[in-house]
Amino acid sequence: MSPFRPLAAPRKTLVLANPKSGPGFSVDALWRAIDDHFGGPGREVLREVSRDVDDGRRKTEQALRDGVDTVLVAGGDGMVNSIGAILAGTPAALGVIPAGSGNGFARHFGIPLALPAAVAALACADRRAIDVGLANGRPFFVTCGMAWDAAIARGFAAFPFRGILPYVFAAAAELVAYVPQPVAVSLDGGPWQTFAEPVIFTVANLTQYGGGARIAPRAQADDGLMEMVVVLRSDLPVVLMNLGRLFNGTLDRLPQVRTHRCRTLDVRRETAAPIQLDGELVPAGREVEIRLRPRALEVLVPRAAGAGFT
């Protein structure tokens, strides 16, 4: 029997758009695509624009009180994170229309990047329950980064425009300035081990950061496990010389890339520093507790996309 549950036609759908999404995104084009694929007898569609994070959350919470069973989010991974955090643990399903810079969530699930194709795919998608990561109680769905991978989010946020190019510039600038600190970890309650100078320290629930950069190629969305990926400063030159592996799904085959699968992860650092959750920078103390809520979020997955599941 297929692990997917066919999606009955949504009775009531909220479509929430971020008008400040990536280059080329048009709210008007989104509404036209929604009319083409989500209209029809017995289907009610609510259209809303998210002015900011709090506004989007308020509108989602109100829609849940009004009985929506599906929420379509047109935005990037940061918006997916803020709205998905509200939907986790509810019967409502999250559908993602990729309109950000990296679109790591959408890429993992094979959602088309072109707006009309994404809406069409979600209109006849299947429902699937996926795991939700928690960093000090705060949800993440794609990745949690605690080293250079967190600093990049800070640099990217400073750019006045979005896209892959500013992300590359931010990565290069932050790499020059980043000073790694020792990180001690305990996997699944086991003995503590210390990584002296990690430059990359990512906990992945899904495969990639975005833009096709697959930091954890073997990550599964619903297996009850996370992937910890560590690259030390001394090994970074070799990894950078093999950067193509980050995009062809073979990065984890390098011996310089340390990977561990776990259900829980406790982290201790010498100094407090922000971490990134799905591309958004959030404050964190010296200790970070990572936990997993198995299959806590219902998502819409195109029927042609079978990868990334157990």
C-alpha positions in Angstrom: 0.0 0.0 0.0 1.3 3.4 -0.9 2.5 5.5 2.1 1.0 8.6 0.4 -2.6 9.6 1.2 -4.3 11.0 -1.9 -5.4 14.6 -1.4 -9.1 15.1 -1.5 -10.1 18.4 -3.0 -9.5 21.0 -0.3 -12.7 22.4 1.1 -11.2 25.6 2.3 -7.8 26.8 1.3 -5.8 29.8 2.5 -3.3 31.2 0.0 -0.7 33.4 1.7 1.7 35.4 -0.4 4.8 37.3 0.4 4.9 40.2 -2.0 8.6 40.7 -1.2 9.6 37.3 -2.5 12.4 36.6 -4.9 13.0 38.2 -8.3 10.2 37.8 -10.8 7.5 36.9 -8.3 4.1 38.4 -9.1 1.1 38.2 -6.7 -1.3 38.8 -9.6 0.2 35.8 -11.5 -0.2 33.8 -8.3 -3.9 34.7 -8.1 -4.4 33.7 -11.8 -2.8 30.3 -11.2 -4.9 29.7 -8.1 -8.1 30.5 -10.1 -7.0 28.0 -12.8 -6.3 25.1 -10.4 -8.0 25.6 -7.0 -11.4 27.0 -8.0 -14.5 25.0 -8.5 -17.7 24.0 -6.8 -17.4 23.2 -3.1 -13.9 24.8 -2.9 -13.4 28.0 -1.0 -10.2 29.9 -1.4 -9.0 32.7 0.8 -6.4 35.1 -0.6 -4.1 37.0 1.8 -0.9 38.9 1.5 1.7 38.6 4.3 3.0 42.1 5.2 5.5 40.7 7.7 6.2 37.6 9.8 3.7 38.5 12.5 1.0 39.4 10.0 1.4 36.1 8.2 1.1 34.2 11.5 -2.0 36.1 12.6 -3.7 35.4 9.3 -2.8 31.7 9.4 -4.1 31.3 12.9 -7.3 33.1 12.0 -7.7 30.8 9.0 -7.3 27.7 11.1 -10.0 29.0 13.4 -12.2 29.5 10.4 -11.7 25.9 9.3 -9.2 25.9 6.5 -7.8 22.4 5.7 -5.0 23.6 3.4 -2.5 26.5 3.6 -0.5 27.4 0.5 2.5 29.5 1.2 4.1 31.5 -1.7 7.5 32.6 -0.4 10.9 31.3 0.7 12.1 28.9 3.3 11.9 31.5 6.0 8.2 32.1 5.4 7.7 28.3 5.1 9.3 28.0 8.6 7.1 30.7 10.2 3.8 29.3 8.8 4.8 25.6 9.1 5.5 26.2 12.8 1.8 27.1 13.3 0.5 24.2 11.2 2.6 21.5 12.9 0.4 19.3 15.0 -2.8 20.4 13.3 -4.8 18.5 10.6 -4.2 21.3 8.1 -1.7 20.6 5.2 1.1 22.9 4.1 1.7 23.4 0.4 4.7 25.4 -0.7 4.8 27.6 -3.8 8.5 28.3 -4.1 9.2 32.1 -4.5 12.4 32.5 -2.4 16.1 32.5 -3.1 17.1 29.0 -2.3 13.7 27.1 -2.0 15.3 24.2 -0.1 12.0 22.8 1.1 10.4 22.9 -2.3 13.4 21.4 -4.1 13.5 18.5 -1.6 10.0 17.5 -2.4 10.2 18.0 -6.2 7.8 21.0 -6.3 8.3 22.8 -9.6 10.1 26.1 -9.3 7.9 27.9 -11.9 4.8 29.4 -10.3 2.1 28.0 -12.6 3.6 24.5 -12.6 4.0 24.6 -8.8 0.3 25.5 -8.3 -0.8 22.9 -10.8 1.3 20.2 -9.0 -0.1 21.1 -5.6 -3.7 21.0 -6.8 -3.4 17.2 -7.4 -0.8 16.5 -4.8 -0.7 13.8 -2.1 -0.6 14.5 1.7 2.4 13.3 3.7 3.4 13.7 7.3 7.0 14.8 7.8 9.3 15.2 10.8 9.8 18.5 12.4 13.1 19.5 14.0 13.2 21.6 17.2 16.2 23.8 18.2 15.7 24.9 21.8 12.0 24.3 21.2 11.9 26.4 18.0 10.8 24.4 14.8 12.8 24.0 11.7 12.0 21.9 8.7 15.0 22.0 6.4 18.3 22.8 8.3 19.7 24.2 11.5 23.2 25.7 11.2 25.6 26.7 14.0 28.9 27.7 12.4 29.8 29.4 9.1 26.5 28.1 7.8 24.8 30.3 10.3 27.0 33.3 9.6 26.0 33.2 6.0 22.4 33.9 6.9 23.6 37.1 8.7 25.5 38.3 5.7 22.7 37.4 3.3 20.2 39.4 5.4 22.2 42.5 4.9 21.8 42.5 1.1 19.0 44.8 -0.2 17.9 42.2 -2.8 17.4 38.5 -3.0 18.7 35.7 -5.2 21.5 33.2 -5.5 24.2 35.8 -6.3 24.0 37.7 -3.0 24.0 34.4 -1.2 27.3 33.5 -2.8 28.8 36.9 -2.0 27.6 36.5 1.6 29.2 33.1 1.9 32.5 34.3 0.6 32.6 37.4 2.9 31.6 35.5 6.0 34.1 32.7 5.4 36.9 35.3 5.5 35.6 36.7 8.7 34.4 33.6 10.5 36.3 32.3 13.5 35.3 28.8 14.5 34.9 27.8 18.1 35.0 24.3 19.7 31.6 22.5 19.7 30.9 19.5 22.1 28.0 17.2 21.1 26.1 14.3 22.6 24.2 12.2 20.1 21.1 10.4 21.4 22.2 10.8 25.0 25.6 9.2 24.3 29.1 10.3 25.3 30.3 13.8 24.6 32.7 14.4 21.7 34.3 17.7 20.7 34.9 19.1 17.3 37.8 21.6 17.7 37.2 24.0 14.8 34.0 23.2 12.8 33.4 25.5 9.9 30.2 23.7 8.9 28.0 22.3 11.6 24.6 21.6 10.2 21.7 19.5 11.5 19.5 18.6 8.5 16.0 17.3 8.4 15.8 17.6 4.6 18.6 17.3 2.0 19.6 20.8 1.2 20.2 24.4 2.1 18.6 25.5 -1.2 19.7 26.3 -4.7 20.5 22.7 -5.3 23.2 22.6 -2.5 22.6 19.2 -1.0 24.4 19.2 2.4 22.7 16.0 3.5 22.0 13.9 0.4 20.6 10.9 2.4 18.2 12.8 4.6 14.7 11.5 4.7 11.7 13.6 5.6 9.8 11.0 7.7 12.3 8.5 9.1 12.5 9.9 12.6 16.2 10.8 12.2 18.3 13.9 11.5 21.6 14.2 9.8 24.5 16.0 11.6 27.1 17.2 9.0 30.4 18.6 10.2 33.4 19.9 8.3 36.5 21.0 10.2 38.5 24.1 9.3 41.5 21.9 8.5 39.4 19.9 6.0 37.7 22.9 4.3 40.2 23.3 1.4 39.6 19.7 0.2 35.9 20.2 0.5 36.0 23.5 -1.5 38.0 21.8 -4.2 35.2 19.2 -4.4 32.4 21.8 -4.3 30.6 20.1 -7.2 29.8 17.3 -4.9 27.6 19.6 -2.9 25.3 19.9 -6.0 25.4 16.3 -7.4 24.5 14.6 -4.1 27.9 13.0 -3.3 29.3 15.4 -0.7 28.9 12.8 2.1 31.3 10.5 0.3 34.2 12.6 1.1 36.1 11.4 4.2 36.5 15.1 5.2 32.7 15.4 5.6 31.6 13.8 8.9 28.0 12.7 9.1 26.0 11.2 11.9 22.3 10.2 12.1 20.5 10.9 15.3 17.2 11.4 17.0 18.4 13.9 19.6 21.5 16.2 19.7 22.8 18.2 22.6 25.3 20.9 21.8 27.7 22.9 24.0 29.7 25.9 22.8 32.2 28.2 24.5 30.3 31.3 23.6 26.7 32.1 22.7 26.1 32.8 19.0 23.1 33.0 16.7 22.0 29.9 14.7 20.2 29.7 11.4 16.9 27.9 11.1 15.7 27.4 7.5 17.8 30.3 6.5 16.7 32.7 9.2 19.1 33.9 11.9 17.9 33.4 15.5 19.6 34.1 18.9 20.9 31.1 20.8 22.9 30.6 24.0 26.0 28.4 24.6 23.8 25.3 24.8 21.5 24.2 22.0 19.1 21.2 22.4 18.0 19.6 19.1 15.0 17.3 19.2 12.6 15.7 16.6 8.9 15.5 16.4 8.2 12.6 14.2 5.7 13.2 11.4 4.3 16.3 13.0 3.5 18.3 9.9 1.2 17.5 7.0 2.6 18.6 3.6 1.5 18.5 0.0 3.8 16.5 -2.2 3.5 16.2 -6.0 2.6 12.7 -7.1 5.7 12.4 -9.3 8.0 13.1 -6.4 9.0 10.0 -4.4 12.5 10.9 -3.3 13.3 12.0 0.2 10.9 9.5 2.0 11.4 6.2 3.7 
